[in-house]
Amino acid sequence: MKTKASKTKGHVCFECDGGILLPVREPFTTRTSEGLEIIVPEVNMERCDKCGETVLSGEASAYVNDYINQVTSRLSKAELKAFLDQYNLTHREAEQILGLGEKMIGRWLKGPFQVSASISNYIRVLIADPLAFEILRTRNWNHDHHRIAS
């Protein structure tokens, strides 16, 4: 299977298998998980000259995610790492304390997933208020130990 075009610089389009992915630099439109449409300026990407499919490299995806984080005030990867370091937490410990699904911290740090605006605000409060964090850390929210005797 060919991965490079023979006469033109670029890769064969994986979508139509007949066009060539050529570099372009232009605005990129995306939507956040909350449905907000964001136009990211000057994104380096590739577009198929036949079907129009657009492909973002890992670097371009990181640029888009960083831009979205700035525009929406989402927690950056550096802020999330600082939170983990501030309280000396493993990913799993943070997930349990915050009431998150398993592997969410890793997905936010390594993958294409982004921290929502509400969770970003929640973590920022915990960064700013160690007492609030300690209340969450020491309280067992997942067990029903507080039944009222009738």
QUIFENGI-V433484 format. One record per residue. N is the residue number from 1. RES is the residue in one letter. SS is DSSP state (H for helix, E for strand, - for the rest). D_CENTER is the distance of its C-alpha to the mean C-alpha in whole Angstrom. Layout:
n:N res:RES ss:SS d_center:D_CENTER
n:N res:RES ss:SS d_center:D_CENTER
This chain:
n:1 res:M ss:- d_center:32
n:2 res:K ss:- d_center:32
n:3 res:T ss:- d_center:29
n:4 res:K ss:E d_center:30
n:5 res:A ss:- d_center:32
n:6 res:S ss:- d_center:36
n:7 res:K ss:- d_center:37
n:8 res:T ss:- d_center:34
n:9 res:K ss:- d_center:31
n:10 res:G ss:- d_center:28
n:11 res:H ss:E d_center:27
n:12 res:V ss:E d_center:28
n:13 res:C ss:- d_center:26
n:14 res:F ss:- d_center:24
n:15 res:E ss:- d_center:24
n:16 res:C ss:- d_center:28
n:17 res:D ss:- d_center:29
n:18 res:G ss:- d_center:32
n:19 res:G ss:- d_center:30
n:20 res:I ss:E d_center:29
n:21 res:L ss:E d_center:25
n:22 res:L ss:E d_center:26
n:23 res:P ss:E d_center:24
n:24 res:V ss:E d_center:24
n:25 res:R ss:E d_center:22
n:26 res:E ss:E d_center:22
n:27 res:P ss:E d_center:19
n:28 res:F ss:E d_center:17
n:29 res:T ss:E d_center:16
n:30 res:T ss:E d_center:13
n:31 res:R ss:E d_center:13
n:32 res:T ss:- d_center:10
n:33 res:S ss:- d_center:10
n:34 res:E ss:- d_center:13
n:35 res:G ss:- d_center:15
n:36 res:L ss:- d_center:15
n:37 res:E ss:E d_center:16
n:38 res:I ss:E d_center:15
n:39 res:I ss:E d_center:17
n:40 res:V ss:E d_center:15
n:41 res:P ss:E d_center:19
n:42 res:E ss:E d_center:20
n:43 res:V ss:E d_center:17
n:44 res:N ss:E d_center:19
n:45 res:M ss:E d_center:19
n:46 res:E ss:E d_center:21
n:47 res:R ss:E d_center:23
n:48 res:C ss:E d_center:26
n:49 res:D ss:- d_center:29
n:50 res:K ss:- d_center:30
n:51 res:C ss:- d_center:28
n:52 res:G ss:- d_center:25
n:53 res:E ss:- d_center:22
n:54 res:T ss:E d_center:20
n:55 res:V ss:E d_center:17
n:56 res:L ss:- d_center:15
n:57 res:S ss:- d_center:15
n:58 res:G ss:H d_center:12
n:59 res:E ss:H d_center:13
n:60 res:A ss:H d_center:13
n:61 res:S ss:H d_center:10
n:62 res:A ss:H d_center:9
n:63 res:Y ss:H d_center:11
n:64 res:V ss:H d_center:10
n:65 res:N ss:H d_center:6
n:66 res:D ss:H d_center:9
n:67 res:Y ss:H d_center:11
n:68 res:I ss:H d_center:9
n:69 res:N ss:H d_center:9
n:70 res:Q ss:H d_center:12
n:71 res:V ss:H d_center:14
n:72 res:T ss:H d_center:12
n:73 res:S ss:- d_center:13
n:74 res:R ss:- d_center:9
n:75 res:L ss:- d_center:9
n:76 res:S ss:- d_center:9
n:77 res:K ss:H d_center:8
n:78 res:A ss:H d_center:12
n:79 res:E ss:H d_center:13
n:80 res:L ss:H d_center:11
n:81 res:K ss:H d_center:13
n:82 res:A ss:H d_center:16
n:83 res:F ss:H d_center:16
n:84 res:L ss:H d_center:17
n:85 res:D ss:H d_center:19
n:86 res:Q ss:H d_center:21
n:87 res:Y ss:- d_center:22
n:88 res:N ss:- d_center:22
n:89 res:L ss:- d_center:20
n:90 res:T ss:- d_center:19
n:91 res:H ss:H d_center:15
n:92 res:R ss:H d_center:18
n:93 res:E ss:H d_center:20
n:94 res:A ss:H d_center:17
n:95 res:E ss:H d_center:16
n:96 res:Q ss:H d_center:20
n:97 res:I ss:H d_center:20
n:98 res:L ss:H d_center:17
n:99 res:G ss:- d_center:18
n:100 res:L ss:- d_center:15
n:101 res:G ss:- d_center:15
n:102 res:E ss:- d_center:16
n:103 res:K ss:- d_center:13
n:104 res:M ss:H d_center:10
n:105 res:I ss:H d_center:10
n:106 res:G ss:H d_center:10
n:107 res:R ss:H d_center:7
n:108 res:W ss:H d_center:5
n:109 res:L ss:H d_center:7
n:110 res:K ss:H d_center:8
n:111 res:G ss:- d_center:6
n:112 res:P ss:- d_center:5
n:113 res:F ss:- d_center:3
n:114 res:Q ss:- d_center:2
n:115 res:V ss:- d_center:6
n:116 res:S ss:- d_center:9
n:117 res:A ss:H d_center:11
n:118 res:S ss:H d_center:14
n:119 res:I ss:H d_center:12
n:120 res:S ss:H d_center:11
n:121 res:N ss:H d_center:15
n:122 res:Y ss:H d_center:16
n:123 res:I ss:H d_center:15
n:124 res:R ss:H d_center:17
n:125 res:V ss:H d_center:20
n:126 res:L ss:H d_center:20
n:127 res:I ss:H d_center:20
n:128 res:A ss:H d_center:22
n:129 res:D ss:- d_center:24
n:130 res:P ss:H d_center:25
n:131 res:L ss:H d_center:28
n:132 res:A ss:H d_center:25
n:133 res:F ss:H d_center:23
n:134 res:E ss:H d_center:26
n:135 res:I ss:H d_center:27
n:136 res:L ss:H d_center:24
n:137 res:R ss:H d_center:25
n:138 res:T ss:H d_center:28
n:139 res:R ss:- d_center:29
n:140 res:N ss:- d_center:28
n:141 res:W ss:- d_center:27
n:142 res:N ss:- d_center:27
n:143 res:H ss:- d_center:30
n:144 res:D ss:- d_center:33
n:145 res:H ss:- d_center:36
n:146 res:H ss:- d_center:36
n:147 res:R ss:- d_center:39
n:148 res:I ss:- d_center:42
n:149 res:A ss:- d_center:45
n:150 res:S ss:- d_center:47
